[in-house]
Amino acid sequence: MIIEAENLKDAYNKAAAELGCSVTQLNVRVLQHPSGGFLGFFKKNAVIEAVLEGEKFSENPEFSAPQNKAGKAEKKQGDKSESQSPRATHSKHRKEKQKGVVTDEILSDIKEKLSALFRSSEFNIEVSDVSKIDENTVYIKLQGEDSALLIGKEGHRYKALSYMIYNWISIRYDLAVVFEIAEFLQNQERFIDSYVNALVERSGNERIVTKAFDGAFIKIVADKLKQAYPDRFVGIKSTRSGKIVIVDEKS
């Protein structure tokens, strides 16, 4: 019997209740230790397999760590060789005027601190790349079996984590950052490319109002529309649903 609970104590008690015995009469093996995550994210429950004392465990317990469809897509993309590096493509999206200068010492310090943080979280995530895009911008990439958990449904955890990392890098090192998990940001930009191209094709000289975006994505949309309409005003406006980009009608 597979039991999941917030901690091992609750899992043991739940198993005893399900099997109608006391905890001392259980034979238990732990499939997943609980983890509180880090920075309030990525919590893992305890998962155990429990049988009555004297009984044998199943040979192949049916348990796998949670993974969403987005994560599977990221994994498939990761298996393919990258035709081009996303670093140069993305540098302008999260780059602002900064005073700091990227050095080998800073890159090493960032990688060491992030690696220690993710090791303490007990998640299978590797800081696979911390490198220089230009003198003011750092590229950070995370990769691993738990990439889907870090990205979250519709990218909500990615957005929260990217804000925290961006603020940390900005405050501590006075640098800009491009943050990637697996190929999530690269895949999102492909979607945004298609979306913006469709807008441009059907709008002509008319006023354009995009759907709501948030996080780094609104800046990506705005930059692409500025490239498409260099002679028109392109602005970002906040709404209840998120931020939108407006391109004024051509006079």
N, C-alpha and C positions, 0 to 999 in steps of 0.2 A: 504494500500500500504506500503510495506517494503522498506525503503531507507537506503543505507549505504554510508557513506562518512568519510573523515578524521576527521572531527569535527562536532559538533552539528550545527553550523552556516551553513556550507556547506550542511548538511543534510536537514535542513529547506529550504534553497534556492532551492535545488534539488527537494524536494517534491512540493514546490510551482510551479516550472516550469512544473513538470510532471502533476500536477492537474490543471494547468492554472489559478492560483489565486495568491493573495498576501500572504505573510507569516502570516499576521494578520487574514487571513480567514482559517487558518489551525487548526485542532484539532490534537494534537501530543502526543504520549507517547513514552518514551525512553525505548528501549529494551536492549541497551548496551551503556554504557558511553565510550567515547574514552579514550585511555590510551597510553602514549608515551613509555610504557614499562620501562625497565631499562637496563643500559649499552648498549643501542642501539639495544636491542632485544625485541621481543614479543609485538610489537605495536598492539593495537586494535583500529579498526575504530568505529565511532559512528554508531549505528543502531537505527532507529526510525520506528514507524508505524504512518502513516499520513493519515487523512481523512479530507474531507471538514467540516467546522464548522457546527455543528448540526447533523452530521452523527455519527454512532456508530462504535466503533472498532470491529474487528473480535474477536470471543471468543478465538480462538487458533491461534495466529499469527505464520506463518510458518518460524520460525527463530531458529537456533541453532548455538552455537559458533563453529567455524571451528575446525574440528578434522580430522586427516588423518588416513589411515588404520593402520599405525604403532601404533598410539595411542590406537586404539581399541584393537589391539593385546596385548598391554601392560596392558590394563585394565583387559582383560580376564586372563592374567597371574597373575595379582595382586589378582584376586578373589580366586585363588587356594592357598592352603597352601604350603609354601615353604618346599621342602623335605630337603634342606640343606641351610645353610647360605652362601651367596656369599662372605662374608667378608674375611674368611681365604683363599678362593680360589683366590681372586683377590689381596691379599695384596702384592704379589711379583710383580704385573704388574705395579704399579705406585709408587713403593717404591725404594728410593735411600738412600744412606748413609746420615743420618740427625743427627744433634746435639741435637735438641729439644727433650723433653720428654713430652708425653701426660699426662695431669693432669685433674682432675675433673673441675678445674677452667677454663682451656683452652676449654674443651668440652662445658661447659656452655656458655662461651663467644662466641664461634663459632656459636652455635645454636641461641643465642640471636641476633647476628648481621645478620645472614642469614635470620632468621624469620622476622626481621624488614625490611630487603631489599625486601623480597617477598611480605610482606603486603603492602608496598608502591607501588608495581607494579600493584596492583589490580587484580592479577591473583590468581586463586584458586589452590594454591600450598602450601603444608605443608612441613616443614622440619621435616620429620617423625623420623629420627634417626641420631644422632651424637654420635658416640661411639668409643671406643678404640679397634683397632685391635691388636697392640702390642705397646711397649713403644714409638715408633717413627712414628706410622701411625694412622691416623684418618679415620673413615668410615663415609661418609655423604650420606644420602638418602633423596630424594625429592619425594613426592607423592601427587596426587590430580587430579582434573578433567582436569586441563590444562597441564598435563604431556606431551601430544602429541605436544602441542605448544612449550614446552621447548626442546623436542627432535628434532623436525623439520624433514623435508624430508631427508631421508637417514642419519639421525643423525647429520646433519651439525650444528644445534644449540647446541646439546649436546656436540659436540666436542669443539665448541668455548667457551661454558660456563665452561666445564671441565678444559680447559687451564687457564681461568681466576681464577677459584677457586683454582686450583692447585698452581698457582703462588702466590695468596694471602696467602694461608696457608703456603707455603714454606717461603715467605719473612717475614711474620708477626710472625709465630710461629716456623719456622725452622723444619717443619714436612712434612712427605709425606701424601698423601691422596688417598683414593679410593672413587670415586664419582659415585653415582648411581641415575638414575631417573626412577621411577617405577621399572621394571625389565629389562630395556634396556641393561645395561652392561652384565647382566647375560645371556640374550638371545643372545647377540652378541658372547659371549664366546662359547655358544653351537654351533653356526654356525662355529666359528673358529675351534673348536674341530673336527667337521665333515670335514672341509676343509683340515686341517693338516693331519688327519688320512688317507684321500684319497691320499694326496701327498706321504705319507710314504709308503702306500701299493703299489703304482705303480712305485715308483722311484728306489727302491732297493739301489744299491750303486752309482747310477748316481748323477750328479750335480742337485741341486734343485734351482729353481728360482720361488718365489711366485708372485702372483699378487700384485698390489700396495695397501698399506694400509696407514692410517694416524692416528694421535692422539695416544691415548693409545693402539690402536689395533695392531700397528706394534710391540710394545713391547710384547704383549701377544703372537703373532705369533712366534716371535723370541724365547721367553722362552719355548714354547711348542716344537719347533724344536730342541732346545738345549737338552731338556729332551729326545727326540727321538734319537738324534745323539750325545751322550756325547763325542765320540771320533773323531768328525769331526768339522771343522771350520764352525761356523755359524755367519754371519755378516749382518748388515743392510746397505743398499745403497740407496741414494737419486736419484730419477729420476724425469722427468717432470710430470709424472702422480701421483707421491707420493713416499713413501718409500717401498722398497722391501727387502725381506730376501733371502740371498743366502747361500746354504749349499754346500760346496765344495765336489767334487767327492771323494769317498773313494779310497785311493791309495793301 
